[in-house]
Amino acid sequence: MVKNVDEGCRTPKRTPRRIPAAMVCPPAPKKKSPPHTARQRLPPKNGYFVPPDLELIFRVSSSSEAVA
């Protein structure tokens, strides 16, 4: 038996073949709370430790050397 080709296209009507109804979207994600700002620390009472050879590690260059 040959089906009639002239029937054209049709949307399936049976329950298992139907497109499911639209589901409710989940709520939008909540904004992250801003990080807690740490209070600013005061400098040490005795000052910062400065080793005597610190200038040897960080060489200061003049402006003419920096360009070259």
KAUR-V933178 format. One record per backbone hydrogen bond with DSSP energy under -0.5 kcal/mol. CO is the residue of the C=O (numbers start at 1). NH is the residue of the N-H. Records with the same first field share a line. If there is no record, write none. Layout:
CO=NH / NH
//
This chain:
4=7
5=8
14=17 / 18
15=18
36=38
44=47
49=51
51=54
53=56 / 57
54=57 / 58
57=59
59=61
62=66
63=67
64=68
//
